[in-house]
Amino acid sequence: MTDKLPNYGGQAVIEGVMMRGARAVAIAMRDPEDNIVLHTEPLGGIYKTNIVKIPFLRGLILLWDSMGLGMRALTISANTQGEEEEQLEGWALYLTLGISLVFSIGLFFVLPATGSHLIETWLGVDNNWVANLIEGGIRLSILIGYIWGVGKISDIKRVFMYHGAEHKTINAFEAGEELTPENVAKYSLEHPRCGTGFLLTVMLISILFFSLLGPMPNIWIRLALRISMVPVLASLSYEYIRWTANNLKSPIVRFMIRPNMAMQRLTTIEPDLGMLEVSIASFNAMKEKELEYLVP
């Protein structure tokens, strides 16, 4: 198997899977009549520029673009199910992204920092490492609890099954397997470039990063620092995930990513053959469009 395989990625949507390549994206979904509906389009011009090759900066740009793309894909899949009437575009899309970011930062950074500060004050903790371990423990608990909780919702369970189908399809492709539902079913639910692993990486790097910055006795300075450093943490985490995914032959790297792979067990569920069929259709449609858009 070649070492130069494209780093294809994807995302589960409502009753379907989005697959993203270097120049094209495809979404395959089951409609209410059980037909597979396909949507394909070229990726934005940002993917054709050299800016996506600049370490650290590329992480922020690609993550922001991926969030927007994922939000649109979810809207398209909801439209297919008759749950929505309009796609998110323009200011509505960016407003939705902004609200999602504010919610995420508040839940995973502001709330843990505030809770940790109260606990430290109550216990009289004055050791910076201990303080950051408390905050990090709260942050991880919220992340795991949130994912575990939403995973109990029946509709989200199906999304997690499609998430598993997406991982299995990419794993099968990277193994050089013929993409049939029966073949793809044999492959792992986990993948080293998963977004769930990225979230865990952000949480773990934040513990080390904030510990190195020293004690923050003032809660307002602490909160301001947590919020302002989110882009830095995201950039560092993106580069870490990228580096580990490109060095999987190393046993050390495989050991390092074990927590990320284990975390994915919360967001992936074994899919059925019909879901694998949808995921394969999305992957094949994406690859077909890749060939079209890569032609000079």
LORO-609737 format. One record per residue (C-alpha): residue number from 1; chain; x, y, z. Coordinates in nm, 2 decimals. Layout:
N
   k c   east  north     up
 NUM A      X      Y      Z
...
***
This chain:
296
   k c   east  north     up
   1 A   0.00   0.00   0.00
   2 A   0.14   0.34  -0.09
   3 A   0.23   0.60   0.17
   4 A   0.09   0.88  -0.05
   5 A  -0.28   0.80  -0.01
   6 A  -0.50   1.11   0.01
   7 A  -0.61   1.21   0.36
   8 A  -0.98   1.17   0.29
   9 A  -1.22   1.26   0.57
  10 A  -1.58   1.28   0.64
  11 A  -1.87   1.34   0.88
  12 A  -2.19   1.16   0.97
  13 A  -2.51   1.36   0.89
  14 A  -2.88   1.28   0.93
  15 A  -2.93   0.94   0.77
  16 A  -2.61   0.98   0.57
  17 A  -2.24   1.05   0.54
  18 A  -2.04   1.34   0.40
  19 A  -1.70   1.26   0.24
  20 A  -1.45   1.53   0.18
  21 A  -1.15   1.51  -0.06
  22 A  -0.89   1.76  -0.17
  23 A  -1.11   1.94  -0.42
  24 A  -1.46   1.79  -0.38
  25 A  -1.72   1.69  -0.13
  26 A  -2.01   1.45  -0.15
  27 A  -2.30   1.37   0.07
  28 A  -2.51   1.05   0.04
  29 A  -2.83   1.02   0.23
  30 A  -3.13   0.79   0.27
  31 A  -3.45   0.97   0.19
  32 A  -3.78   0.88   0.35
  33 A  -3.85   0.64   0.06
  34 A  -3.52   0.45   0.14
  35 A  -3.35   0.58  -0.18
  36 A  -2.99   0.70  -0.17
  37 A  -2.97   1.07  -0.26
  38 A  -2.64   1.22  -0.36
  39 A  -2.52   1.58  -0.34
  40 A  -2.17   1.68  -0.47
  41 A  -1.99   2.01  -0.50
  42 A  -1.64   2.15  -0.53
  43 A  -1.46   2.27  -0.22
  44 A  -1.39   2.63  -0.16
  45 A  -1.10   2.81  -0.33
  46 A  -0.91   2.82   0.00
  47 A  -0.82   2.46  -0.05
  48 A  -0.63   2.55  -0.37
  49 A  -0.40   2.81  -0.20
  50 A  -0.07   2.78  -0.03
  51 A  -0.22   2.91   0.29
  52 A  -0.34   2.55   0.37
  53 A   0.02   2.44   0.38
  54 A   0.14   2.68   0.65
  55 A   0.17   2.50   0.98
  56 A  -0.05   2.62   1.26
  57 A  -0.23   2.87   1.05
  58 A  -0.37   2.60   0.83
  59 A  -0.53   2.43   1.13
  60 A  -0.75   2.74   1.21
  61 A  -0.85   2.80   0.85
  62 A  -0.93   2.44   0.77
  63 A  -1.12   2.38   1.10
  64 A  -1.33   2.69   1.05
  65 A  -1.41   2.59   0.69
  66 A  -1.48   2.23   0.80
  67 A  -1.73   2.35   1.06
  68 A  -1.91   2.56   0.80
  69 A  -1.91   2.27   0.56
  70 A  -2.03   2.03   0.82
  71 A  -2.31   2.26   0.92
  72 A  -2.43   2.29   0.56
  73 A  -2.41   1.91   0.52
  74 A  -2.63   1.87   0.82
  75 A  -2.88   2.12   0.68
  76 A  -2.88   1.94   0.34
  77 A  -2.94   1.61   0.51
  78 A  -3.22   1.75   0.72
  79 A  -3.38   1.89   0.40
  80 A  -3.37   1.55   0.25
  81 A  -3.56   1.41   0.54
  82 A  -3.82   1.70   0.51
  83 A  -3.71   1.84   0.84
  84 A  -3.59   2.18   0.71
  85 A  -3.69   2.40   0.42
  86 A  -3.38   2.62   0.36
  87 A  -3.00   2.57   0.35
  88 A  -2.77   2.76   0.58
  89 A  -2.59   3.01   0.36
  90 A  -2.42   3.35   0.40
  91 A  -2.48   3.54   0.72
  92 A  -2.72   3.27   0.86
  93 A  -2.44   3.01   0.84
  94 A  -2.18   3.23   1.00
  95 A  -2.42   3.33   1.28
  96 A  -2.50   2.97   1.35
  97 A  -2.13   2.89   1.36
  98 A  -2.07   3.18   1.59
  99 A  -2.34   3.07   1.83
 100 A  -2.20   2.72   1.82
 101 A  -1.85   2.84   1.90
 102 A  -1.97   3.06   2.19
 103 A  -2.16   2.77   2.34
 104 A  -1.87   2.53   2.30
 105 A  -1.62   2.77   2.45
 106 A  -1.85   2.85   2.74
 107 A  -1.92   2.48   2.81
 108 A  -1.57   2.34   2.77
 109 A  -1.35   2.63   2.89
 110 A  -1.54   2.90   3.08
 111 A  -1.75   2.66   3.29
 112 A  -1.45   2.44   3.39
 113 A  -1.23   2.74   3.47
 114 A  -1.51   2.89   3.69
 115 A  -1.59   2.56   3.86
 116 A  -1.22   2.49   3.92
 117 A  -1.17   2.84   4.07
 118 A  -1.45   2.78   4.32
 119 A  -1.31   2.44   4.42
 120 A  -0.96   2.57   4.46
 121 A  -1.08   2.86   4.68
 122 A  -1.28   2.61   4.89
 123 A  -1.00   2.37   4.93
 124 A  -0.73   2.64   4.96
 125 A  -0.53   2.50   4.66
 126 A  -0.23   2.72   4.57
 127 A  -0.03   2.47   4.35
 128 A  -0.06   2.56   3.98
 129 A  -0.03   2.20   3.86
 130 A  -0.29   2.08   4.10
 131 A  -0.52   2.36   4.00
 132 A  -0.49   2.29   3.63
 133 A  -0.55   1.92   3.69
 134 A  -0.87   2.00   3.87
 135 A  -0.98   2.23   3.58
 136 A  -0.87   1.97   3.33
 137 A  -1.06   1.70   3.51
 138 A  -1.37   1.91   3.51
 139 A  -1.33   1.98   3.14
 140 A  -1.28   1.61   3.05
 141 A  -1.57   1.51   3.26
 142 A  -1.80   1.76   3.09
 143 A  -1.68   1.65   2.74
 144 A  -1.73   1.28   2.82
 145 A  -2.06   1.33   3.00
 146 A  -2.19   1.55   2.71
 147 A  -2.10   1.30   2.44
 148 A  -2.23   1.01   2.65
 149 A  -2.55   1.19   2.72
 150 A  -2.64   1.29   2.37
 151 A  -2.55   0.94   2.26
 152 A  -2.85   0.82   2.45
 153 A  -3.08   1.00   2.21
 154 A  -3.22   0.76   1.95
 155 A  -3.16   1.00   1.65
 156 A  -2.80   1.06   1.77
 157 A  -2.74   0.69   1.80
 158 A  -2.82   0.66   1.43
 159 A  -2.58   0.95   1.35
 160 A  -2.31   0.76   1.55
 161 A  -2.38   0.45   1.34
 162 A  -2.32   0.65   1.03
 163 A  -2.01   0.79   1.19
 164 A  -1.89   0.43   1.23
 165 A  -1.98   0.36   0.86
 166 A  -1.77   0.66   0.76
 167 A  -1.47   0.54   0.95
 168 A  -1.50   0.18   0.83
 169 A  -1.52   0.30   0.47
 170 A  -1.21   0.51   0.49
 171 A  -1.02   0.24   0.68
 172 A  -1.12  -0.01   0.40
 173 A  -1.00   0.23   0.13
 174 A  -0.67   0.29   0.30
 175 A  -0.62  -0.09   0.33
 176 A  -0.67  -0.12  -0.05
 177 A  -1.00  -0.32   0.00
 178 A  -1.27  -0.34  -0.26
 179 A  -1.55  -0.12  -0.13
 180 A  -1.85  -0.34  -0.08
 181 A  -2.07  -0.33   0.24
 182 A  -1.96  -0.69   0.33
 183 A  -1.59  -0.60   0.29
 184 A  -1.61  -0.27   0.46
 185 A  -1.80  -0.42   0.76
 186 A  -1.48  -0.60   0.86
 187 A  -1.29  -0.29   0.94
 188 A  -1.24  -0.08   1.25
 189 A  -1.48   0.18   1.39
 190 A  -1.18   0.39   1.49
 191 A  -0.97   0.62   1.28
 192 A  -0.67   0.83   1.38
 193 A  -0.79   1.15   1.21
 194 A  -1.13   1.15   1.38
 195 A  -1.28   1.48   1.52
 196 A  -1.36   1.31   1.85
 197 A  -0.99   1.24   1.90
 198 A  -0.92   1.60   1.81
 199 A  -1.15   1.72   2.09
 200 A  -0.98   1.50   2.34
 201 A  -0.64   1.63   2.22
 202 A  -0.75   1.99   2.28
 203 A  -0.86   1.90   2.63
 204 A  -0.53   1.72   2.72
 205 A  -0.30   1.99   2.56
 206 A  -0.49   2.26   2.75
 207 A  -0.39   2.10   3.08
 208 A  -0.02   2.12   2.99
 209 A  -0.04   2.45   2.82
 210 A  -0.22   2.64   3.10
 211 A   0.00   2.48   3.36
 212 A   0.31   2.62   3.19
 213 A   0.16   2.97   3.20
 214 A   0.17   2.98   3.57
 215 A  -0.10   3.05   3.84
 216 A  -0.39   3.28   3.76
 217 A  -0.54   3.39   4.09
 218 A  -0.77   3.65   3.93
 219 A  -1.07   3.47   3.79
 220 A  -1.13   3.73   3.52
 221 A  -0.78   3.71   3.39
 222 A  -0.81   3.34   3.39
 223 A  -1.13   3.33   3.19
 224 A  -0.99   3.59   2.94
 225 A  -0.68   3.38   2.89
 226 A  -0.88   3.06   2.85
 227 A  -1.10   3.21   2.58
 228 A  -0.82   3.39   2.40
 229 A  -0.60   3.08   2.38
 230 A  -0.86   2.86   2.22
 231 A  -0.73   2.93   1.87
 232 A  -0.37   2.84   1.99
 233 A  -0.49   2.51   2.14
 234 A  -0.69   2.43   1.83
 235 A  -0.38   2.49   1.61
 236 A  -0.15   2.28   1.83
 237 A  -0.41   2.00   1.84
 238 A  -0.46   2.00   1.46
 239 A  -0.08   1.97   1.40
 240 A  -0.06   1.69   1.66
 241 A  -0.34   1.49   1.50
 242 A  -0.19   1.55   1.15
 243 A   0.16   1.44   1.27
 244 A   0.04   1.13   1.45
 245 A  -0.18   1.03   1.15
 246 A   0.12   1.05   0.92
 247 A   0.35   0.85   1.15
 248 A   0.14   0.55   1.24
 249 A   0.41   0.30   1.16
 250 A   0.59   0.41   1.48
 251 A   0.48   0.20   1.78
 252 A   0.54   0.50   2.00
 253 A   0.29   0.70   1.80
 254 A   0.04   0.42   1.80
 255 A   0.07   0.41   2.18
 256 A   0.03   0.79   2.20
 257 A  -0.30   0.79   2.01
 258 A  -0.46   0.51   2.22
 259 A  -0.67   0.76   2.43
 260 A  -0.80   0.92   2.11
 261 A  -0.89   0.59   1.96
 262 A  -1.06   0.48   2.28
 263 A  -1.26   0.81   2.30
 264 A  -1.41   0.73   1.96
 265 A  -1.60   0.44   2.11
 266 A  -1.84   0.70   2.25
 267 A  -1.92   0.84   1.91
 268 A  -1.91   0.53   1.68
 269 A  -2.16   0.25   1.68
 270 A  -2.15  -0.06   1.46
 271 A  -2.35   0.03   1.14
 272 A  -2.57  -0.20   0.94
 273 A  -2.50  -0.30   0.58
 274 A  -2.75  -0.04   0.45
 275 A  -2.56   0.24   0.63
 276 A  -2.23   0.11   0.48
 277 A  -2.39   0.12   0.14
 278 A  -2.47   0.49   0.19
 279 A  -2.12   0.56   0.31
 280 A  -1.96   0.38   0.02
 281 A  -2.19   0.57  -0.22
 282 A  -2.07   0.90  -0.07
 283 A  -1.70   0.80  -0.09
 284 A  -1.73   0.69  -0.46
 285 A  -1.92   1.01  -0.55
 286 A  -1.65   1.22  -0.39
 287 A  -1.37   1.03  -0.57
 288 A  -1.55   1.07  -0.90
 289 A  -1.59   1.44  -0.86
 290 A  -1.23   1.47  -0.74
 291 A  -1.12   1.34  -1.08
 292 A  -1.34   1.60  -1.26
 293 A  -1.23   1.90  -1.05
 294 A  -0.86   1.80  -1.06
 295 A  -0.86   1.82  -1.44
 296 A  -0.67   2.14  -1.55
***
